[in-house]
Amino acid sequence: MTNRERAMNILHYRPADRMPAVHFGYWPELLLEWAEQGKISFELARSWADGNAADSELDKILGWDFNWYRTVGAYNGLLPTFERKVLEVMPDGTQRVQNHDGLIERIRPGVTSIPSEDDYLLKDREAFETLYRPKMQFCPERVNYEYFKHFNDTRDPDVPVGLHLGSVLGNIRSMVSVVGMSYLLYDEDEELFADLVDAYADMQYKCAEEILKTGAKFDFAHYWEDICFNSGPLLSPAVFDELCAKHYKKRNDLCHDFGIDIISLDCDGVTDKLLPTWFENGVNVMFPIEIGTWGDQFEAARQKYGKGMLGVGGMDKTVLRLDKAAVDKELARLVRLSSLGGFIPCPDHRLMPGTKFELVQYYAEKIKEIHI
Amino acid sequence: MEAALLQEISEKLQRGKAKDVAALVTQALEQNISPETILNEGLVCGMNVIGDKFRQNEVFVPEVLVAARAMNAGLKILKPALSGAGIEPLGTAVICTVKGDMHDIGKNLVKMMIEGQGIACIDLGVDVDPQVIVDTVRDNDVQLVCLSALLTTTMYGQKEVIDALCTAGLRDKVRVMVGGAPITQEFADEIGADCYTLDAASAAREAKRLIAEMRA
């Protein structure tokens, strides 16, 4: 069996010879740590990205079968982007920068954490109509037609590849910040936020449609959202349902029309309040099922939502900082979850600094011993 | 009349109507309602309702943010009157995101909710060196240190702050509260924090309790 067959069989409740060893990449600091320990080269550490050649090379070294985040898609950001500008340099070296999305961030030298959100350009109807809506239009430059025409012949046949559908709300949050999103939802122009969501979604739908019309075949489709935090969603589930449900349905119906029936969605944090909107509108795979926020609740969620709810993730990555006994204990839990079907264990986010190289190899070897 | 106006301040605050709250606070002062009453029965009362609803998942982050913005609009008008009347805050908290971490949404939410309880906050910002926190605790009348971390890569920075407070002989001067996406009660216990809370509303409630404990 190929890893592609294994993964797709498991997500369709069909037999597979074994569990594939699936991962979700690494924090760059971890790869540099491993390079300093002499486990991998610095070149490999610095060149890694999801699904690239360095990712495949690391898969071989560590024993992984593939990275779930091996997706391709259109360019669905603002086009043209805003010019990146340094607005101010503070005495401690911190820069206030207007980024390509028009978000103003504070970036501190030497800090690799994502920047701090400081301000944003999209504050009113005029900014939306003049600065943003024109950059959210579909145009052929967004799709690499040549690449997708040859996609079926050039893709790696051994691993599943997903069509990236973009996001419905996640990228908008990136454009205006969490605070900006909140203010836009409640400030005087009540239609503005809905118009923003609609304009951005319509463009992404068109991008997906254009790619699918090239004849390129995908094993699954995928969204990135990240719109929840450790005590719930970043906005009211009712508002989310009202603004976003129709867009998931439209994009997922399109995928179904082109034969894609596995639709995964990446959202960290406590997602349970948003699950009904996602499941009722065609999303069926939750990823990466963070243990810190889900706890050991996948089984309970399966009971609630039924076999239509699939999962990739749910492996407590922190055990890979400990010892073999801790990994074995986690593996025992994953064996039980895997027996439910429709579930592929995968570390519940990027592997973090302190993760032991040999324990990753051990886990990747052992997870393959799970038989479905 | 007075009760109706205070009720209106509370309700407008809960709906995030910053301009209305500012105007109503001005009106209340003009009607000679005491600043302390406006603060406690208008603004803090409204924030408490929002805090309770947030904890019970009846409202979400956007509603808290707009309510906090309205609270600040009211406080801006009220502060000179509060100072004039000699009204002191319940206590002082130092708040920041730890070294290496630039995330500040959670930290800011907690700060807004804590201020909504009548506690003064010294906000040290993000990516804060433990020594800066130690110096701030040493140089100010502080009862509480609130530490935020969003990443599994930076959560151990909270332990570094607690260790630095111990080394400086200041650990007994303050209570330490920790929070953030990867933080759990087990982790808080492991690093020797005094308190962990899951959300900003609970953090504000616990902050009030911890400060009262320290001042007792």
Interface residues (C-beta under 8 A of the other chain):
Chain A: W27 E29 R106 I107 R108 V111 T112 S113 I114 P115 S116 E117 V178 V179 M181 S182 Y183 L185 Y186 F229 N230 S231 G232 P233 L234 L235 S236 P237 D268 G269 K273 G292 T293 T318 H349 M352 P353
Chain B: G16 N57 V59 F60 V61 P62 E63 L65 V66 R69 G100 D101 M102 H103 D104 I105 G106 N108 V126 D127 L150 L151 T152 T153 T154 G180 A181 P182 I183 T184 L198 D199
